[in-house]
Amino acid sequence: MKLNKQYRVHENVLSIDSIPRKSSFNRYQSRAAYILIAPALILFIIFMVIPIGMAIVLSFMEYDIISQMNWVGIENFKRLIDDSILWQTFRNVGLLAFFYVPLMVIISLLLAVLVTQPYRGVTFFRLAFYMPTVTSAVAASIVWLWLLNSEFGLINQILSYVGISGPAWLSESGPAMASVIGVTLWLGVGGNMIIYMAGIKGIPAQLYEAAKIDGASAFKQLIYITIPMLRPTTLLISTMTIIGALQIFDQAYVLTQGGPANSTKTIVYHIYTTGFEQLQMGYASAQALVLTLAILIFTAINFKINQSNDF
């Protein structure tokens, strides 16, 4: 009994002595965490928080870079209602997203399924599909500008060899929009394929083994196992794709300059021309805030749709 009491007293003393050491170690960890996160936090404040704050202030101003800022209140936002080009850009982006988002999800998923199979040389195809993702959008668009040229472009040359007269890809509204969508898909599919690959690797192999024992085909495994198990990944990719569609600029600027007749002009392109070509910085800031609101709304709708599907 005496030994037990002595042991308990000794144990209590040790635990009491360890409290300051633990707390000092926790304080050290906290300081280290703050030091490590500080550079990223500073960059976030400089390049995100401050510009957003300046855009909010400028949206209530009349400012052309040269003269002094003039307070105009909500006049810039009133102008948005009558800006026919702005609403046309919203329609353009809506049409683009209608085709672009489903195609991005479907193609990247199918490619991920294919390149996760144990085939010889599959690593080469993974690399080939991913390479466009690390390519500059401007550089890639310049290359596609030559490929899609209606007179001497490679695509129309190939079509002519099989007796098909290729369209004016960048001069007609329909083909021009299809070209912007196609180039944007080419640039983004590889990155989303990698995300889907990570999701597929996380699916338990026992599910596929049980399905094979039950005689399920590869297609049924895709429909009833792979796709349902990848719902969180699909939510992530669809959300990022919607946001990306609303922010498309480089492809439209390089390929079509927003033409023909503004049929491929995007919201960001319109903000750019308003701010940096027409020097209406206040009005461009108001447009940017409307775009931000649109991104938040469409993101919320996407989350709601996925949650309603038992996500």
C-alpha positions in Angstrom: 0.0 0.0 0.0 2.8 2.4 0.9 4.6 1.6 -2.3 1.4 2.3 -4.3 0.9 5.6 -2.6 4.5 6.6 -3.2 4.2 5.6 -6.9 1.0 7.7 -7.3 2.6 10.7 -5.7 5.7 10.3 -7.9 3.4 10.0 -11.0 1.5 13.1 -10.0 4.7 15.0 -9.5 5.9 13.9 -13.0 2.7 15.0 -14.6 2.8 18.4 -12.9 6.4 18.9 -14.0 5.5 18.0 -17.6 2.8 20.7 -17.9 5.0 23.7 -18.5 7.2 21.7 -20.8 4.1 20.7 -22.9 2.7 24.2 -22.9 6.1 25.7 -23.9 6.4 23.1 -26.7 2.9 24.0 -27.9 3.9 27.7 -27.9 6.9 26.8 -29.9 4.8 24.9 -32.4 2.4 27.8 -32.7 5.2 30.3 -33.4 6.7 28.0 -36.0 3.3 27.6 -37.7 2.8 31.4 -37.8 6.3 31.9 -39.2 5.7 29.2 -41.9 2.3 30.6 -42.9 3.4 34.3 -42.9 4.9 34.5 -46.4 1.8 32.9 -48.0 -0.5 35.1 -45.9 1.4 38.3 -46.8 1.2 37.4 -50.5 -2.5 36.7 -50.2 -3.1 40.1 -48.6 -1.0 41.9 -51.2 -2.3 40.2 -54.3 -5.9 39.3 -53.2 -7.3 41.3 -50.2 -5.9 44.7 -51.2 -6.9 44.5 -54.9 -10.4 43.4 -53.9 -10.6 46.3 -51.5 -9.4 48.7 -54.1 -11.9 47.4 -56.7 -14.7 47.9 -54.3 -13.6 51.5 -53.7 -13.1 52.2 -57.4 -16.5 50.8 -58.3 -18.0 53.9 -56.7 -15.6 56.3 -58.4 -15.1 57.8 -61.9 -11.4 57.2 -62.6 -9.5 57.2 -65.9 -5.9 56.8 -64.4 -4.9 60.3 -65.6 -7.3 62.6 -63.7 -8.4 62.6 -60.1 -10.9 60.2 -58.7 -14.5 61.5 -58.5 -17.1 60.0 -56.3 -20.2 58.9 -58.3 -21.9 56.6 -55.9 -23.9 53.8 -57.5 -23.9 55.4 -61.0 -21.5 52.8 -62.3 -23.8 50.0 -61.2 -26.8 51.8 -62.8 -24.8 51.8 -66.1 -24.6 48.0 -65.9 -28.3 47.7 -66.5 -28.1 49.4 -69.9 -24.8 47.8 -71.0 -25.9 45.5 -73.8 -22.4 44.2 -74.5 -22.0 43.2 -70.9 -25.2 41.1 -71.0 -24.2 39.7 -74.3 -20.9 38.5 -72.7 -23.0 36.8 -69.9 -25.0 35.0 -72.6 -21.8 34.0 -74.4 -20.3 32.6 -71.2 -23.5 30.9 -70.4 -23.5 29.2 -73.8 -19.9 28.3 -73.4 -20.3 26.8 -69.9 -23.4 24.8 -71.1 -21.1 22.8 -73.4 -17.8 23.2 -71.7 -18.6 22.1 -68.1 -20.2 18.7 -69.0 -17.6 18.0 -71.7 -14.8 18.7 -69.2 -16.2 16.4 -66.6 -17.0 13.6 -69.0 -13.8 13.7 -71.0 -11.5 14.0 -68.0 -13.3 11.2 -66.2 -13.1 8.8 -69.2 -9.4 9.6 -69.7 -8.7 9.0 -66.0 -10.5 5.6 -66.2 -8.4 4.7 -69.3 -5.0 5.7 -68.0 -5.5 4.0 -64.6 -5.8 0.6 -66.4 -2.7 -1.6 -66.2 -1.8 -1.3 -69.9 1.7 -1.2 -71.4 2.8 2.4 -72.2 0.0 4.0 -70.2 2.5 6.3 -68.6 3.2 7.9 -72.0 -0.5 8.7 -72.4 -0.8 10.1 -68.9 2.1 12.5 -69.8 0.7 13.3 -73.2 -2.8 14.2 -71.8 -1.3 16.2 -69.0 1.3 18.3 -70.9 -1.2 20.9 -72.3 -2.1 21.8 -68.7 1.4 23.2 -68.0 1.4 25.1 -71.3 0.8 28.8 -71.3 -2.8 29.6 -72.4 -1.5 32.4 -74.6 1.2 30.3 -76.3 -1.2 27.4 -76.8 -3.8 29.8 -78.3 -1.3 31.2 -80.7 -0.5 27.7 -81.9 -4.2 26.9 -82.3 -4.6 30.2 -84.1 -2.4 28.8 -86.9 -3.9 25.4 -86.8 -7.5 26.8 -87.2 -6.7 29.3 -89.9 -9.3 28.9 -92.6 -6.9 29.3 -95.6 -3.7 27.5 -94.6 -4.5 25.9 -91.2 -3.6 22.3 -90.7 -7.1 21.2 -89.6 -8.7 22.5 -92.8 -5.9 21.0 -94.9 -6.6 17.6 -93.3 -10.4 18.0 -93.9 -9.7 18.9 -97.6 -7.8 15.7 -98.1 -11.0 13.7 -97.2 -13.2 15.9 -99.4 -14.6 18.1 -96.6 -14.6 21.9 -97.0 -13.6 23.2 -93.5 -15.4 26.2 -92.1 -14.0 29.6 -91.2 -13.2 28.5 -87.7 -12.5 31.9 -86.3 -14.6 34.1 -88.5 -18.1 32.6 -88.1 -19.9 32.8 -84.7 -20.7 29.1 -84.3 -17.3 27.7 -85.3 -15.6 30.5 -83.4 -17.4 29.6 -80.1 -16.6 25.9 -80.8 -13.0 26.8 -81.3 -12.8 28.6 -78.0 -14.5 25.7 -76.2 -12.2 23.2 -77.8 -8.9 25.0 -77.0 -10.1 25.6 -73.4 -10.9 21.9 -73.1 -7.5 20.9 -74.5 -5.8 23.1 -72.0 -7.7 21.9 -68.9 -8.6 18.2 -69.4 -5.2 17.0 -68.3 -5.3 18.6 -64.9 -8.8 17.4 -64.1 -7.8 13.9 -65.3 -5.1 13.8 -62.6 -7.6 14.8 -60.0 -9.9 12.0 -61.1 -7.0 9.6 -61.1 -6.4 10.4 -57.5 -10.1 9.8 -56.7 -10.1 6.5 -58.6 -7.0 5.3 -56.7 -8.9 5.9 -53.4 -11.8 3.6 -54.4 -11.5 0.3 -52.5 -10.3 -2.5 -54.8 -12.7 -4.9 -53.0 -15.7 -3.2 -54.6 -14.4 -4.0 -58.1 -13.4 -7.6 -57.1 -16.9 -8.2 -55.8 -18.5 -6.8 -58.9 -16.3 -9.0 -61.1 -17.4 -12.1 -59.1 -21.0 -11.1 -59.6 -20.4 -10.8 -63.4 -20.5 -7.0 -63.7 -19.0 -5.7 -67.0 -16.5 -2.9 -67.1 -19.3 -0.5 -68.1 -21.5 -1.5 -65.2 -18.5 -1.1 -62.8 -18.0 2.4 -64.2 -21.7 3.4 -63.8 -22.4 1.7 -60.4 -19.1 2.0 -58.6 -16.7 4.5 -60.1 -19.0 7.4 -60.8 -21.0 7.2 -57.5 -17.7 6.9 -55.5 -16.3 9.9 -57.4 -19.1 12.3 -56.5 -16.9 14.5 -54.2 -14.3 14.7 -56.9 -16.9 15.6 -59.5 -18.2 18.3 -57.3 -14.7 19.8 -57.0 -14.0 19.6 -60.7 -17.4 20.9 -61.8 -17.1 23.9 -59.4 -13.6 24.7 -60.6 -14.7 24.4 -64.2 -17.7 26.7 -63.8 -15.4 29.3 -62.2 -12.9 28.8 -65.0 -15.6 29.3 -67.6 -16.7 32.6 -66.1 -13.1 33.8 -66.1 -12.0 32.8 -69.7 -10.0 35.5 -71.3 -6.7 34.4 -73.0 -8.3 32.1 -75.6 -11.0 34.5 -76.7 -8.5 37.4 -76.8 -5.9 35.5 -78.9 -8.2 33.4 -81.1 -11.1 35.7 -82.0 -10.6 39.1 -80.3 -14.2 38.6 -79.1 -15.6 38.4 -82.6 -17.3 38.0 -84.8 -19.7 40.7 -83.6 -18.9 40.1 -80.0 -20.2 36.5 -80.3 -17.2 35.1 -78.4 -16.5 38.1 -76.1 -16.3 37.0 -72.5 -17.0 38.9 -69.3 -13.3 39.2 -68.4 -12.5 40.3 -71.9 -15.2 43.0 -71.6 -13.8 44.1 -68.2 -10.3 44.3 -69.8 -11.5 46.5 -72.7 -13.5 48.8 -70.4 -10.6 49.3 -68.0 -7.5 49.2 -70.1 -8.6 50.3 -73.5 -11.4 52.8 -72.6 -9.7 53.7 -69.3 -13.0 53.5 -67.4 -11.5 52.0 -64.2 -14.4 52.7 -62.0 -16.9 51.1 -64.3 -14.6 48.2 -65.0 -14.4 47.6 -61.2 -18.2 47.6 -61.0 -18.3 45.0 -63.7 -15.7 42.9 -61.8 -17.8 42.9 -58.7 -20.8 41.7 -60.7 -18.6 38.9 -62.1 -17.6 38.0 -58.5 -21.2 37.9 -57.5 -22.1 35.7 -60.5 -19.2 33.3 -59.6 -20.5 33.0 -56.0 -24.1 32.4 -57.2 -23.2 29.7 -59.7 -20.9 28.0 -57.2 -23.7 27.9 -54.7 -26.2 26.5 -57.3 -23.7 23.8 -58.2 -23.3 22.8 -54.5 -27.0 22.8 -54.1 -27.6 20.6 -57.1 -25.0 18.1 -55.9 -26.4 18.0 -52.4 -29.9 17.4 -53.7 -28.5 14.3 -55.5 -27.7 12.7 -52.2 -24.1 13.9 -52.4 
